[in-house]
Amino acid sequence: MDRLLILKIFLSTSILTMQTLTAFGQDCETLTDGQYLFKHKTKGHKKADFILAISGDRFTVIKDGQEGLQGEIQWWPDNCKFKIYSDDKAPNNFDSLNSVQKTLIRTSLSYGGGCYELVDRHKFRLTYCGNVHITMSEGRVIKKGR
């Protein structure tokens, strides 16, 4: 069988499986424009708390009062997931990275990058888009300015 055909079948099956496993029984509302505190409860990620400022399909990450990462936010409202795409590009010289950075980039690429899944509107689960069975972190989403 042609490698390209096998890859297409694998990707189609993976996407269908991912949507099927996460979409049932969830009534999802996307986060509206505003600022949201993502407060991690998972050990090892507690210092990773940040504010996600959303305006339309754009986002800005605010950490320690400083604006940082900016880019586009893509929603999959049928399964309460979103992914953020940074305007910053990956480093051109992959060889200049240390072994930990290389491993993290390879893992992220192989599992489809990180996705945030909203659970009960006030909680989140950080997972991989390509393997939703792996939970990297969990926590609460708190709307700022309430």
C-alpha positions as CSV (number, residue, x, y, z in Angstrom):
1,M,0.0,0.0,0.0
2,D,1.2,3.5,-0.8
3,R,2.8,5.3,2.1
4,L,0.8,8.5,1.4
5,L,-2.4,6.6,1.4
6,I,-1.5,4.9,4.7
7,L,-0.7,8.3,6.2
8,K,-4.0,9.8,5.0
9,I,-5.9,6.9,6.5
10,F,-4.0,7.2,9.8
11,L,-4.6,11.0,10.0
12,S,-8.3,10.7,9.1
13,T,-8.8,7.9,11.7
14,S,-7.0,9.9,14.4
15,I,-8.9,13.0,13.8
16,L,-12.3,11.2,13.7
17,T,-11.3,9.3,16.9
18,M,-10.2,12.4,18.7
19,Q,-13.4,14.2,17.8
20,T,-15.6,11.3,18.7
21,L,-13.9,10.7,22.1
22,T,-14.2,14.3,23.2
23,A,-17.4,15.7,21.6
24,F,-20.1,13.5,23.1
25,G,-22.1,15.1,26.0
26,Q,-20.4,18.4,26.0
27,D,-22.2,21.6,25.5
28,C,-19.4,24.0,24.7
29,E,-19.2,27.8,24.7
30,T,-16.0,29.4,23.5
31,L,-14.3,32.0,25.7
32,T,-15.5,35.5,24.6
33,D,-13.3,38.5,24.3
34,G,-11.6,39.4,27.5
35,Q,-8.9,38.3,29.9
36,Y,-8.7,34.8,31.5
37,L,-6.4,33.6,34.2
38,F,-5.2,30.0,33.6
39,K,-4.3,28.8,37.0
40,H,-2.5,25.4,36.9
41,K,-3.0,22.9,39.7
42,T,-0.8,20.2,38.3
43,K,2.5,19.8,40.1
44,G,5.4,21.1,38.0
45,H,3.2,23.5,36.2
46,K,2.1,25.7,39.1
47,K,4.6,28.4,38.1
48,A,3.2,28.4,34.5
49,D,0.0,30.4,35.4
50,F,-0.7,33.1,32.8
51,I,-3.4,35.4,31.6
52,L,-4.8,34.8,28.1
53,A,-6.2,38.0,26.6
54,I,-8.6,37.2,23.7
55,S,-9.8,39.6,21.1
56,G,-11.7,37.9,18.2
57,D,-9.5,35.2,16.8
58,R,-6.3,36.8,18.3
59,F,-4.7,36.2,21.7
60,T,-1.9,37.7,23.9
61,V,-0.3,35.8,26.7
62,I,0.4,38.0,29.8
63,K,2.8,36.5,32.4
64,D,4.0,38.4,35.4
65,G,2.4,41.6,34.1
66,Q,4.3,41.5,30.8
67,E,2.8,40.8,27.4
68,G,4.5,38.0,25.7
69,L,3.4,35.5,23.1
70,Q,0.9,36.7,20.5
71,G,-0.9,35.0,17.7
72,E,-4.1,33.3,16.5
73,I,-6.5,31.2,18.4
74,Q,-8.3,28.3,16.7
75,W,-11.5,26.8,18.3
76,W,-13.0,23.4,17.9
77,P,-16.3,24.3,19.7
78,D,-17.8,20.8,19.0
79,N,-15.3,19.4,21.5
80,C,-14.5,22.4,23.6
81,K,-10.9,22.6,22.5
82,F,-8.7,25.4,21.3
83,K,-5.1,25.7,20.1
84,I,-3.0,28.8,20.1
85,Y,-0.7,29.5,17.1
86,S,2.2,31.9,17.9
87,D,3.2,34.6,15.5
88,D,6.8,33.7,16.6
89,K,8.4,31.1,14.4
90,A,10.5,28.1,15.5
91,P,14.2,28.7,15.5
92,N,15.9,28.3,12.1
93,N,18.9,26.5,13.6
94,F,17.4,23.4,15.3
95,D,21.0,22.2,16.0
96,S,21.6,25.2,18.2
97,L,19.0,24.1,20.8
98,N,20.0,22.0,23.8
99,S,18.8,18.4,24.1
100,V,15.9,19.2,26.4
101,Q,14.6,21.9,24.0
102,K,15.0,19.5,21.0
103,T,13.1,16.7,22.8
104,L,10.2,19.1,23.7
105,I,9.9,20.3,20.2
106,R,10.0,16.8,18.7
107,T,7.4,15.6,21.2
108,S,5.1,18.5,20.6
109,L,5.4,18.0,16.8
110,S,4.8,14.3,17.0
111,Y,1.7,14.6,19.2
112,G,0.3,17.6,17.3
113,G,1.2,20.3,19.7
114,G,-0.7,21.4,22.8
115,C,-4.5,21.9,23.0
116,Y,-6.6,23.4,25.8
117,E,-9.8,21.6,26.5
118,L,-12.5,23.5,28.5
119,V,-14.2,21.3,31.1
120,D,-17.4,22.7,32.8
121,R,-16.5,26.2,31.4
122,H,-14.4,27.0,34.5
123,K,-11.7,24.3,34.3
124,F,-9.2,23.4,31.6
125,R,-7.1,20.4,30.7
126,L,-3.9,20.9,28.7
127,T,-3.4,17.9,26.3
128,Y,-1.8,17.1,23.0
129,C,-4.0,17.7,19.9
130,G,-2.9,14.4,18.4
131,N,-3.2,12.3,21.6
132,V,-5.9,13.5,23.8
133,H,-5.3,10.7,26.3
134,I,-2.2,12.4,27.7
135,T,-2.9,15.2,30.2
136,M,0.0,17.6,30.6
137,S,-1.7,19.9,33.1
138,E,-5.1,20.8,34.6
139,G,-6.5,23.8,36.3
140,R,-9.1,26.6,36.5
141,V,-10.0,29.3,34.1
142,I,-11.0,32.5,35.9
143,K,-12.5,35.5,33.9
144,K,-10.7,38.7,34.9
145,G,-12.8,41.8,35.8
146,R,-15.7,40.0,37.4
